[in-house]
Amino acid sequence: MDKTKDLRQIHSLKKEIELLKKQIDGCWGRELTDPVTDSVTGSYPEFPYIEHVIKVTGMTDGGYIKKVSRLKKQLTRRLAELMDKVEAANEYIAGVDDSEVRMILQCRYINGMTWEQIEAELGINYRTAQRKFSNWQKNKKCR
């Protein structure tokens, strides 16, 4: 797998992880064992045919429960895959020897900062940060 491509995607992967967590939490919007209630409009079978609301209560369909469970498993599986990718990228960054380059990589890829934000955060001129980043990329490709 291309580590540079993974690093570029890490910020997006983190956002996707948050989205998946929300989807997983939303799968069980309510307890599936709770009764389900709905209302319909009907009328008396004989004269006077007065329209009124009828309340209908029942239990959830078992097929629905299975579908929701299957969806939750798929989302959980995808979440685990994404978390593995983010973890691998974090380990890769942690393996960089130069402390300044490591901080630049963390700010750039993990936190999704611009060069100007990196300058403010680390106190390194953004051009210097870009140069160090460029040198790191060149040295990495030579190995």
DAVEN-V486936 format. One record per backbone hydrogen bond with DSSP energy under -0.5 kcal/mol. NH is the residue of the N-H (numbers start at 0). CO is the residue of the C=O. Records with the same first field share a line. If there is no record, write none. Layout:
NH=CO / CO
//
This chain:
2=0
5=1
6=2
7=3
8=4
9=5 / 6
12=8
13=9
14=10
15=11
16=12
17=13
18=14
19=15
20=16
21=17
22=18
23=19
24=20
25=21
26=22 / 23
27=23 / 24
28=25
33=30
35=57
37=55
39=53
41=51
43=49
49=47
51=41
53=39
55=37
57=35
59=31
64=60
65=61
66=62
67=63
68=64
69=65
70=66
71=67
72=68
73=69
74=70
75=71
76=72
77=73
78=74
79=75
80=76
81=77
82=78
83=79
84=80
85=81
86=82
87=83
88=84
89=85
90=86
91=87
92=88
93=89
94=90
95=92
101=97
102=98
103=99
104=100
105=101
106=102
107=103
108=104
109=104 / 105
110=105
112=106
117=113
118=114
119=115
120=116
121=117
122=118
128=124
129=125
130=126
131=127
132=128
133=129
134=130
135=131
136=132
137=133
138=134
139=135
140=136
141=137
142=138
//
